[in-house]
Amino acid sequence: MSVILYTKPNCVQCSATERALQQQKIPFTAVDLTQDTQALAKIVSMGYRQVPVVVNGDEHWSGFCPDKIRQIAR
């Protein structure tokens, strides 16, 4: 399982999501959408217009969702 966290600088929900993933000891890769235009295009094509976006295999969501992070940790 490979979790990808799409973020941008100075984003409160992004920071909270990153902290929650770390607290649950879930390995993830953080991608800064302000630095990676291909990743930004991918996220937009998935229908997202805000960050953070978390992708875990076929599952993905936007925003800080602690309940979904706990589900990944199980």
C-alpha positions as MATLAB code, in Angstrom:
seq = 'MSVILYTKPNCVQCSATERALQQQKIPFTAVDLTQDTQALAKIVSMGYRQVPVVVNGDEHWSGFCPDKIRQIAR';
ca = [
       0.000    0.000    0.000;
       1.390    3.372   -1.015;
      -0.187    6.531    0.398;
       0.374    9.782   -1.466;
      -0.414   13.111    0.170;
      -0.847   15.985   -2.265;
      -0.264   19.306   -0.518;
       0.647   22.960   -0.891;
       2.641   25.260    1.409;
       0.926   27.033    4.323;
      -2.114   24.749    4.236;
      -3.537   24.052    7.707;
      -5.511   20.971    6.625;
      -2.432   19.638    4.788;
      -0.315   19.986    7.936;
      -2.989   18.315   10.058;
      -3.257   15.422    7.597;
       0.516   14.979    7.511;
       0.674   14.970   11.331;
      -2.157   12.424   11.562;
      -0.468   10.106    9.065;
       2.784   10.350   11.039;
       1.010    9.747   14.372;
      -0.618    6.617   12.943;
       2.819    5.550   11.610;
       1.480    5.344    8.049;
       4.271    5.691    5.497;
       3.440    8.234    2.816;
       4.931   10.334    0.073;
       4.169   14.055    0.156;
       3.858   15.848   -3.192;
       3.850   19.652   -3.280;
       1.432   20.608   -6.041;
       3.033   24.038   -6.396;
       6.226   22.297   -7.494;
       4.822   19.424   -9.602;
       2.555   20.497  -12.478;
       1.997   16.912  -13.653;
       0.735   15.922  -10.207;
      -1.505   19.003  -10.170;
      -2.969   18.032  -13.550;
      -3.626   14.503  -12.244;
      -5.451   15.777   -9.157;
      -7.533   18.216  -11.218;
      -8.433   15.411  -13.651;
      -9.675   13.405  -10.654;
     -12.090   16.257   -9.911;
     -10.315   17.848   -6.955;
      -9.994   21.608   -6.560;
      -8.618   21.794   -3.008;
      -5.896   20.167   -0.944;
      -4.950   18.063    0.802;
      -5.752   15.111   -1.396;
      -4.895   11.678   -0.033;
      -4.588    8.746   -2.419;
      -4.409    5.234   -1.018;
      -4.607    2.737   -3.850;
      -8.069    3.073   -5.406;
      -9.379    5.149   -2.492;
      -8.926    8.917   -2.431;
     -10.377   11.948   -0.717;
      -9.836   15.641   -0.143;
      -9.572   17.467    3.173;
      -8.528   16.485    6.671;
     -10.359   13.222    7.448;
      -9.014   11.612   10.634;
     -11.541    8.767   10.445;
     -10.261    7.718    7.016;
      -6.653    7.959    8.210;
      -7.516    5.638   11.124;
      -9.054    3.174    8.644;
      -5.785    3.057    6.711;
      -3.873    2.382    9.923;
      -5.922   -0.754   10.687;
];
